[in-house]
């Protein structure tokens, strides 16, 4: 993959940040592994500082607020203000399951350009709720995309891949490395998985605990533009690829994990 530069910034399709790690749903094979993560919410000022650094060398077409469920953040308008002020992108989007979006304050809708509403067959959002969200998006000129999802692809293998050849095969077929770039706690990642896989699988596989460090680029690194280009254009699997199926996993009917006992 080769990337174009414009005014000293790398042009990419999208960049996202997980504004929270927790979610009100417990989807099996959740890409960022939310059901298995402790609750966490980004500080708007911290995210803003990261994005100001990144905006010097990167220009994504769309900036996505994802999670977890973004509407669980205690101050989503402040997060959106921090993103907008950074100048990272002209298009701000949020991806949500919709259960909390329908009653969110106008201040959120006023700051958005786009919303992706994921409607899951295993936790169906009522049609009247979808209609309400559509009305609010229309009133605030927010472009709404409704994605109805009845299957998830398996992302986490039962065990790490046994060979480098298998890891490379997974990497070469994966689209996450192009479409799911992530900024998270002072680092840029080619995909959304490294920091969270390390958190979830680290207790079982201690060698994975550093994935969040080795697979990302520090935003305070010298010569950041050159480092970013080298990282994005590398033809080498991430360390995380050894414990990920990317686009190679089997498709399964969408389902919810049971709630843990209190």
C-alpha positions in Angstrom: 0.0 0.0 0.0 1.3 3.4 -1.0 0.0 6.7 0.4 -0.1 10.2 -1.2 1.0 13.3 0.6 -0.6 16.7 0.4 0.9 19.8 2.1 3.1 17.5 4.1 0.3 15.3 5.4 -0.4 11.7 4.6 -3.9 11.3 3.0 -5.9 8.3 4.4 -9.5 7.2 4.2 -10.3 7.3 7.9 -9.0 7.5 11.4 -10.9 6.5 14.5 -10.6 6.7 18.3 -12.3 4.6 20.9 -13.8 7.3 23.1 -14.9 4.6 25.5 -13.9 0.9 25.8 -17.2 -0.3 27.4 -20.5 -0.9 25.8 -24.2 -1.4 26.7 -24.2 -4.6 24.5 -22.0 -7.7 24.7 -21.5 -8.8 21.1 -19.7 -12.0 20.4 -16.6 -11.3 18.4 -16.7 -7.6 19.1 -13.8 -6.2 17.1 -12.4 -4.0 19.9 -13.2 -6.7 22.5 -15.4 -4.4 24.5 -17.2 -7.1 26.6 -13.8 -8.2 28.0 -12.4 -4.7 28.8 -12.6 -2.6 31.9 -14.7 0.6 31.6 -12.6 3.6 30.4 -13.4 6.9 28.8 -11.0 9.2 27.0 -10.2 12.7 28.4 -11.1 15.3 25.7 -8.0 17.3 26.5 -5.8 14.3 26.1 -7.4 13.3 22.8 -7.1 16.8 21.6 -3.4 16.9 22.3 -2.8 13.6 20.5 -4.8 14.8 17.5 -2.9 18.1 17.3 0.3 16.2 17.0 -1.1 13.8 14.5 -2.7 16.5 12.4 0.7 17.8 11.5 1.4 14.7 9.4 -1.9 13.0 8.8 -5.2 14.0 7.0 -7.9 11.4 7.1 -11.0 12.0 5.0 -13.2 11.0 7.9 -12.6 11.0 11.7 -14.7 8.3 13.5 -15.7 8.3 17.1 -16.2 4.6 18.0 -16.0 2.4 21.1 -17.4 0.5 22.9 -20.5 2.6 22.7 -19.5 6.3 22.2 -22.8 7.6 23.7 -21.6 6.2 27.1 -19.0 8.9 27.3 -19.9 11.4 30.0 -19.1 14.4 27.8 -19.3 13.6 24.2 -19.8 17.2 23.0 -16.4 18.1 24.6 -14.8 15.2 22.8 -16.3 16.4 19.5 -15.1 19.9 20.2 -11.5 18.6 20.9 -11.5 16.7 17.6 -12.9 19.7 15.6 -10.3 22.1 17.1 -7.4 19.8 16.2 -8.1 20.2 12.5 -7.5 16.5 11.9 -10.4 16.2 9.5 -13.4 18.1 8.2 -15.7 15.1 8.6 -16.7 14.0 12.1 -18.6 10.7 12.4 -19.9 8.6 15.2 -20.6 4.8 15.1 -23.3 3.7 17.5 -25.8 0.9 18.3 -28.4 3.6 18.7 -29.9 2.7 22.1 -28.5 5.8 23.7 -28.3 8.0 20.6 -32.0 8.5 20.3 -32.1 10.5 23.6 -28.7 12.2 23.3 -28.6 16.0 23.8 -28.8 18.2 20.7 -25.3 19.4 21.5 -24.0 16.0 20.1 -26.0 16.2 16.9 -25.0 19.8 16.3 -21.3 18.8 16.3 -21.6 15.8 14.0 -21.4 15.5 10.2 -22.1 11.8 10.0 -23.6 8.9 12.0 -23.3 5.2 11.3 -26.1 3.3 13.0 -25.3 -0.4 13.5 -28.5 -2.4 14.0 -27.8 -5.9 15.2 -30.1 -8.9 14.8 -29.1 -10.2 18.2 -30.1 -6.9 19.9 -32.6 -5.3 17.6 -33.2 -1.6 17.9 -36.9 -0.8 17.6 -38.0 0.7 14.3 -39.5 3.7 16.1 -36.1 4.4 17.6 -34.4 4.2 14.2 -37.0 6.6 12.9 -36.4 9.0 15.8 -32.7 9.0 15.2 -33.3 9.6 11.5 -35.5 12.6 12.3 -32.9 14.1 14.6 -30.1 13.5 12.0 -32.2 15.2 9.4 -33.0 18.2 11.6 -29.3 18.7 12.2 -28.1 17.8 8.7 -26.2 14.8 9.9 -25.7 12.1 7.2 -27.1 8.9 8.5 -26.0 5.4 7.4 -28.0 2.4 8.8 -26.2 -0.9 8.7 -28.2 -4.0 9.5 -25.9 -6.7 10.7 -26.9 -10.3 11.2 -23.4 -11.9 11.3 -20.0 -11.3 12.8 -16.7 -12.6 11.5 -14.5 -14.5 14.0 -11.5 -12.3 14.8 -9.7 -14.0 17.7 -8.3 -17.4 17.0 -8.5 -20.2 19.6 -4.7 -20.1 19.8 -1.9 -18.0 18.3 -1.0 -18.9 14.7 1.6 -21.7 14.7 3.7 -20.4 11.7 4.9 -17.1 10.2 3.4 -18.2 6.9 -0.1 -18.4 8.4 0.3 -15.0 10.1 1.4 -13.5 6.8 -1.6 -15.1 5.0 -3.9 -13.5 7.5 -2.2 -10.1 7.2 -2.3 -10.1 3.4 -6.0 -10.7 3.3 -6.9 -8.2 6.0 -8.6 -5.0 5.2 -8.5 -3.6 8.8 -4.9 -2.3 8.2 -6.2 0.1 5.5 -9.7 1.0 6.8 -9.4 0.9 10.6 -6.5 3.2 11.6 -6.6 4.1 15.3 -5.3 6.8 17.6 -5.3 5.7 21.2 -3.4 7.0 24.2 -0.5 8.7 22.5 0.0 6.2 19.7 -1.1 5.6 16.1 -2.1 2.1 15.1 -2.6 0.6 11.6 -5.7 -1.2 13.0 -7.9 -1.1 16.1 -6.7 -4.4 17.6 -3.2 -4.1 19.2 -3.9 -2.2 22.4 -7.0 -4.2 23.3 -5.8 -7.7 22.3 -2.9 -7.1 24.7 -5.2 -6.2 27.5 -7.5 -9.1 27.1 -5.1 -11.9 26.2 -2.1 -10.7 28.2 -2.9 -12.6 31.4 -3.0 -15.8 29.4 -0.2 -15.1 27.0 2.3 -12.8 28.9 4.4 -12.4 25.7 1.5 -10.3 24.2 1.4 -7.7 26.9 3.6 -5.3 24.9 1.6 -5.4 21.7 0.2 -1.9 22.3 3.8 -0.6 22.4 5.5 -2.6 19.6 2.7 -2.3 17.0 2.1 1.5 17.2 3.9 4.7 16.5 4.4 7.2 19.3 3.0 10.5 18.4 5.9 12.3 20.2 8.5 10.5 18.1 11.0 12.5 16.2 10.6 12.7 12.4 7.0 11.6 12.8 6.1 12.0 9.1 8.8 9.6 8.0 8.1 7.1 10.7 4.4 7.1 9.9 5.0 6.6 6.2 7.4 3.7 6.8 4.9 2.1 9.2 1.9 2.5 7.0 3.7 1.3 3.8 5.5 -1.6 5.4 4.7 -5.1 4.0 5.2 -6.8 7.4 2.5 -8.3 9.6 2.0 -6.6 13.0 2.9 -8.7 16.1 -0.9 -8.6 16.8 -1.6 -10.5 13.6 -0.4 -13.6 15.2 -3.4 -13.6 17.5 -6.0 -12.2 15.0 -7.9 -13.6 12.1 -8.5 -10.3 10.3 -10.6 -11.0 7.2 -9.9 -14.8 7.3 -12.2 -15.8 10.1 -15.5 -17.7 9.7 -18.8 -15.9 9.6 -21.2 -16.7 12.5 -24.7 -15.6 13.3 -24.7 -12.5 15.4 -25.1 -13.2 19.1 -24.8 -11.6 22.5 -22.6 -13.0 25.3 -24.5 -13.6 28.6 -24.2 -11.0 31.3 -21.7 -11.8 34.0 -23.1 -12.7 37.4 -23.0 -10.0 40.0 
